[in-house]
């Protein structure tokens, strides 16, 4: 197939044009991580791909989510890097934070990654990129301003937006979301964060370390999805940082006056109030589906967004959906994985290619705190809820020599195996937990037995050694027992 030329349409000029038709193999709605992952793969395999994106290329992850937040966390880590240096025999002066320079670092990080998601890069792949919003006008057509796009397959990857809770007074108060907080040009003096999930806590840690007095209000417990033993360690660390955590607190009223924002809440049956200079709402995200006109396309939706089957197909067999718009697991890597599944099921022939299915049991996730919290597969709570029989073993980080040398011994690993010794879940809280979870994520994905992690050679002294040590705990009872001892003693008689 020939290379499709890039077309960039101007809203003003299109109004004067008559409705025209563009024919393509695949039309991708949304240029976030899911849409771009699909477009890159499909175009390089020979499909004609057209991308519709009304906002910035790269979507939320690049422009207001994963990338800027991790850049901010990196800056905040640098601000406190010398705090524990005295324990190593090194002393630092008190750091001075220039928040304007911190934001420059955030913007610089985005600019360095941005070319990977740029229209120019995808045009080189052969994609057509149109900077406009698309909406379905039939089961096989999308209208894009004055253009009608007719495709053999459609990929909906329009992502999600911050979800705003219905709290009295919130709409009248000045507040930020995780998408708009980057407009704040000066460091907040006092920041109230509504939501104790991963994003809320990451932002709390970053701002607290940069010098902001931070309070987190959560109706449940923080990190409600994660294992309680892991959360206990994370909670203790956050409180040591100086973050005020209000768990089990229900906000009754938000009020703004004289440059201050106050949140009235009920905690342990008592009415209380907290005030701050700024407010950040981090209470989850909602799928972007309202302006797609999905009904006319025969695409069913539910509380979590677009309904899809295990292959990523919607109720219209020509339309697939990937990423936040069709998943409870709203992560960049999940969107990318779902895109790869969709590629196999939309443009490749069924023979000799096997139709791929999405497995939700192997999705890993990481909350980037200090220490990090990582999880893949089942934890004890979800295993019990599903009636899964399991065995569990744990390992503290102080059992790893490298952690001891680095003074990073605050950590715990919990691993679950089923009755056949297959790894069904792992949770880690500790330094580099997001890196250490890779072993277990692969094991869950491949349905490996825990013994597969015992035989390989782990370099010493590394942090990853602790994974092998924990795997060995499952095996130890089978080889270090009275029967084996008697067998060895008997055999040694003949040597």
Secondary structure by P-SEA (a helix, b strand, c coil): ccbbbbbbbbaaaaaaccbbbbbbcbbbccccaaaaaaaaaaaaaccbbbbbbccccccccccccaaaaaaaaaaaaaaccccccccccccccbbbbcaaaaaaaaaaaaaaacccccaaaaaaabbbbbcbbbbbccccbbbcccbbbbccbbbbcccccccccccccccccccccccccccccccccbbbbccccaaaaaaaaaaaaaccbbbbbbcccccccccaaaaaaaaaaaaaaccccccccccccccccccbbbbbbbcccccccccccbbbbccccccccccccccccccccccccbbbcccccccccccccccccccccccaaaaaaaaaaaaaacccccccccbbbbbcccbbbbbccccbbbbccccaaaaaaacccbbbbbbcccccaaaaaaccccbbbbbbbcccccccccccccccccccaaaaaaaaaacccccccccccccccccaaaaaaaaaaaaccccccaaaaaaaaaaaccc
